[in-house]
Amino acid sequence: MVGEAPEDLRELRVEGLTCRYPGTTAGIEGVDLVLPRGSFTVVTGRIGSGKTTLLRAILGLLPADAGTISLNGEAVADPAEFFVPPRAAYTPQVPRLFSMSLRDNLLLGRTDPDDRLAEAIRAAVLEPDLAAMPQGLGTMVGPLGVRLSGGQVQRAAAARMFLRRPDLLVVDDLSSALDVETERLLWERLIEERAGATSLVVSHRRPALRRADRIVFLEDGRVAAIGTLEELLETSPGFRRLWEREPNGG
C-alpha cells in the first residue's frame, strides 16, 4: 500500500472501478484508466453517462463497489484521505466560494506570497476581471460568490486549485460558463504553467477535447471508446455525434 509520505505521480491506474448508486442502475461499471505523469485526459459523454461519478469514485468521494486504484504500481487504500493537496486538488462542477474576500477564498488560510498568488490568478485567466474590480483581491464575493459571475466563480476556483500546485488536477466541467477564447487560454496556461502535472478533466467542449492527449468516452457508465480526438472521430459514432452537437466549439 502507498504510505503517508507524498510521492511524485508517475502513473495513476484505475482498474475495474465500479460505483453504483443504491437501488439504481446509475453509476459506472468496470472502468479501466491509466493516467501517465503530465498527461491531459478528458472524460466526456452525454448527460448521465457517469462522468462526475467517475471522478468522485477515483477521489474516494463516493464509495466504490469494486475495482482498484494505484499510484506508481502501489494500491491506494483510502483515496479520500490520499488524494488531497499536494498530491491532488479537485474543482467540482459547482465550485464553492465563501462569504469573505476573494483573496481569502483563494488562500483558505494559506500564507502564499503575492507572486505565487499572481501566478495562480494568471493561470486561471482571472487577471482581467481582477483588474476591473475596484477593491481587487479585497473584493467581498458574498455568500457562495453571488457577487461574481458564473465564469468568475469557476476561474476563482481554478486559481485556488492552481495555487496548491498539486501533482494531479481533477476538474469537473470547469469551463461551462466561459466563452471559447477564455476557455482556450485557461487550458493553454494550465498545460504551460503546470508542466509535469497530470490533469483529469470532465468536459464536452471542443477547446478541452482538442487539447486532450487522450479522450475517454463514456456511455451508460462504461468506457465506450478511448483514444485521441482524431481516433475517436474516426472510430466512435457516439463520440462523433457528441462532437457535432457542440456548437462553435473553438
C-alpha positions in Angstrom: 0.0 0.0 0.0 1.1 3.6 -0.7 2.4 5.2 2.5 1.8 8.6 4.1 4.8 10.4 2.6 3.9 12.2 -0.6 5.3 10.5 -3.7 5.5 12.0 -7.2 2.9 10.8 -9.5 4.4 8.7 -12.3 1.3 6.7 -13.2 -2.2 6.6 -11.8 -4.0 3.4 -12.7 -7.7 2.6 -12.3 -8.8 -1.0 -12.9 -12.4 -2.4 -12.9 -13.8 0.6 -11.0 -17.5 0.2 -10.3 -19.7 2.6 -8.3 -23.5 2.2 -8.4 -26.0 4.4 -6.6 -28.1 2.3 -4.1 -31.3 1.0 -5.6 -30.5 2.2 -9.2 -28.5 1.2 -12.2 -26.9 4.6 -12.4 -23.2 5.0 -11.9 -20.1 3.5 -13.5 -19.0 -0.1 -14.1 -15.7 -1.8 -14.9 -13.8 1.4 -15.8 -10.1 1.0 -16.6 -8.0 4.1 -17.0 -4.3 4.9 -17.0 -3.0 8.5 -16.4 0.7 8.9 -17.1 2.5 11.8 -15.5 2.0 15.1 -17.3 -1.0 13.8 -19.4 -4.1 15.8 -20.1 -7.1 13.3 -20.1 -10.6 14.4 -20.9 -13.7 12.4 -19.8 -16.7 13.1 -21.9 -20.1 11.7 -22.8 -23.8 12.6 -22.7 -25.6 13.8 -19.5 -26.0 10.9 -17.2 -23.1 8.8 -18.7 -21.2 8.7 -15.4 -18.6 11.4 -15.8 -18.9 13.1 -12.5 -19.4 9.7 -10.7 -16.1 8.5 -12.2 -14.1 11.5 -10.9 -15.7 11.3 -7.4 -15.2 7.5 -7.2 -11.5 7.9 -8.1 -11.1 10.5 -5.4 -12.9 8.4 -2.8 -15.8 10.9 -2.5 -18.2 8.1 -3.5 -17.7 4.5 -2.2 -16.6 2.1 -4.9 -18.3 -1.3 -5.2 -15.4 -2.9 -6.9 -12.1 -2.1 -8.5 -8.6 -0.8 -7.6 -6.8 2.5 -7.7 -3.0 2.5 -7.7 -0.3 5.1 -7.8 3.1 4.1 -9.3 2.1 0.5 -9.0 1.1 0.6 -5.3 -2.5 0.3 -4.2 -4.2 3.3 -2.7 -6.1 2.0 0.3 -8.1 5.2 1.1 -8.5 7.5 -1.9 -10.4 10.1 0.1 -7.5 10.6 2.6 -4.8 10.1 -0.1 -5.9 12.4 -3.0 -5.6 15.8 -1.2 -3.0 18.6 -1.7 -0.2 18.4 -2.6 -1.0 15.1 -4.3 -4.3 16.2 -5.8 -6.7 19.1 -6.0 -10.4 18.9 -7.1 -12.7 21.5 -8.5 -16.3 20.3 -8.7 -18.9 21.1 -11.2 -20.4 23.8 -8.9 -17.4 25.3 -7.0 -17.9 26.6 -3.5 -16.9 30.1 -2.6 -17.3 31.6 0.9 -18.6 34.9 2.1 -15.3 36.6 2.5 -12.8 38.4 0.3 -11.6 37.0 -3.0 -8.0 36.7 -1.5 -9.3 34.7 1.5 -11.3 32.5 -0.9 -8.1 31.7 -2.8 -5.8 31.2 0.1 -8.2 29.5 2.6 -5.7 30.0 5.4 -2.5 29.6 3.4 0.2 32.2 3.5 1.5 32.1 -0.1 3.4 35.2 -1.2 1.8 37.6 -3.7 3.9 36.5 -6.6 2.7 32.9 -6.3 -0.9 34.1 -5.9 -0.5 36.2 -9.0 0.8 33.2 -11.0 -2.3 31.2 -10.0 -4.6 34.1 -10.9 -2.9 34.4 -14.3 -3.1 30.7 -15.0 -6.9 30.8 -14.3 -7.3 33.8 -16.7 -8.8 35.8 -13.8 -6.4 38.8 -14.0 -8.6 40.9 -16.4 -11.6 40.5 -14.1 -9.5 41.3 -11.1 -8.1 44.5 -12.7 -11.7 45.6 -13.2 -12.6 45.1 -9.5 -12.1 48.4 -7.6 -11.1 46.5 -4.4 -9.1 43.9 -6.2 -8.3 40.9 -4.1 -10.1 42.6 -1.2 -13.4 42.3 -3.1 -16.1 40.6 -0.9 -17.7 37.9 -3.0 -20.8 37.4 -1.0 -22.5 34.2 0.1 -21.5 31.4 -2.3 -19.8 34.0 -4.5 -23.1 35.7 -5.6 -21.4 38.9 -6.4 -19.3 37.2 -9.1 -20.4 35.9 -12.4 -20.6 32.1 -13.0 -17.4 32.3 -15.1 -15.6 34.3 -12.4 -16.6 31.8 -9.7 -15.2 29.0 -11.9 -11.9 30.8 -12.5 -11.6 31.7 -8.9 -11.9 28.0 -8.0 -9.4 27.2 -10.7 -6.9 29.7 -9.2 -7.4 28.2 -5.8 -6.6 24.8 -7.2 -3.5 26.0 -9.1 -2.2 27.8 -6.0 -1.8 24.4 -4.3 0.4 23.1 -7.1 -0.9 19.5 -6.9 0.6 16.6 -8.9 -3.0 15.7 -10.0 -5.6 18.3 -11.1 -9.1 16.9 -11.2 -11.6 19.2 -12.8 -15.4 18.7 -13.4 -16.8 20.8 -16.2 -14.8 23.9 -15.1 -15.3 25.8 -18.3 -19.1 25.5 -18.7 -19.7 29.3 -18.1 -16.7 30.5 -20.1 -16.5 31.9 -23.6 -14.5 30.0 -26.1 -11.4 32.2 -26.0 -11.2 32.4 -22.2 -11.5 28.6 -22.1 -8.8 28.2 -24.7 -6.5 30.4 -22.7 -7.3 28.5 -19.4 -6.3 25.1 -20.8 -3.3 26.6 -22.6 -2.0 28.2 -19.4 -2.8 25.1 -17.3 -0.6 23.0 -19.6 2.2 25.6 -19.8 2.4 26.6 -16.2 1.7 23.3 -14.6 4.2 21.3 -16.7 4.6 17.9 -15.2 1.2 17.9 -13.5 -1.4 15.3 -14.5 -4.9 16.5 -15.5 -8.1 14.6 -15.4 -10.9 16.8 -16.8 -14.6 16.3 -17.5 -15.7 18.4 -20.5 -17.8 18.1 -23.7 -16.4 21.3 -25.1 -14.1 21.4 -28.1 -11.3 23.6 -26.6 -10.7 20.9 -23.9 -11.2 18.0 -26.4 -8.7 19.5 -28.8 -6.1 19.8 -26.0 -6.5 16.2 -24.8 -3.7 13.7 -25.0 -6.5 11.1 -24.6 -10.3 11.2 -24.5 -12.4 8.7 -22.5 -15.9 8.5 -23.9 -18.5 7.1 -21.5 -21.8 5.6 -22.4 -24.2 4.3 -19.7 -21.4 4.2 -17.1 -19.0 2.2 -19.2 -16.0 3.2 -21.3 -17.3 3.0 -24.9 -14.2 4.4 -26.5 -10.8 5.8 -25.6 -8.2 7.4 -27.8 -7.1 10.7 -29.4 -9.6 13.1 -30.9 -8.7 12.0 -34.4 -9.1 8.3 -33.5 -12.5 8.8 -31.8 -13.9 10.9 -34.6 -12.9 8.1 -37.0 -14.0 5.1 -35.0 -16.7 6.1 -32.5 -20.1 7.1 -33.9 -21.4 8.0 -30.4 -18.5 10.4 -29.8 -18.8 11.8 -33.3 -22.5 12.7 -32.6 -21.4 14.4 -29.4 -18.7 16.4 -31.2 -21.1 17.5 -33.9 -23.7 18.7 -31.4 -21.2 21.1 -29.7 -21.8 24.5 -31.5 -19.0 26.9 -32.2 -16.7 24.8 -30.1 -13.5 26.6 -31.0 
